[in-house]
Amino acid sequence: MTKRIPVLQAIIDLVLGRYPAEFVITGYGQMKTLKCDLCDVMAERETFEDWMAALRPHYMEAHADVMNDPRKGKEEMEPWMAENRARSDAA
């Protein structure tokens, strides 16, 4: 079962380092669900930026090898951002 917490609490937990990867961030308004691009973890969000913030703790824990890869610089990040923004907009 997925545990849901309000966006504001998730941000506080994220800043304080208390955010387990299995949580899904929820908020108010029209939420859309988008899957992690590397696995099947889902996050609800209103905007692409919210989705990125929601999945950051998950990426840091479950995909640390990708996040900490020194070969992944700005050149690799820009296409990733464009592709995932397009996925977010289409959701």
KAGIVEN-V293873 format. One record per run of one state. SS is the DSSP state (a for helix, b for strand, c for the rest). FROM is the first residue (numbers start at 1). TO is the last residue. If there is no record, write none. Layout:
# KAGIVEN-V293873
[[SS & FROM & TO] [SS & FROM & TO]]
This chain:
# KAGIVEN-V293873
[[c & 1 & 3] [b & 4 & 6] [a & 7 & 15] [c & 16 & 23] [b & 24 & 26] [c & 27 & 31] [b & 32 & 35] [c & 36 & 41] [b & 42 & 45] [c & 46 & 47] [a & 48 & 62] [c & 63 & 63] [a & 64 & 67] [c & 68 & 73] [a & 74 & 90] [c & 91 & 91]]
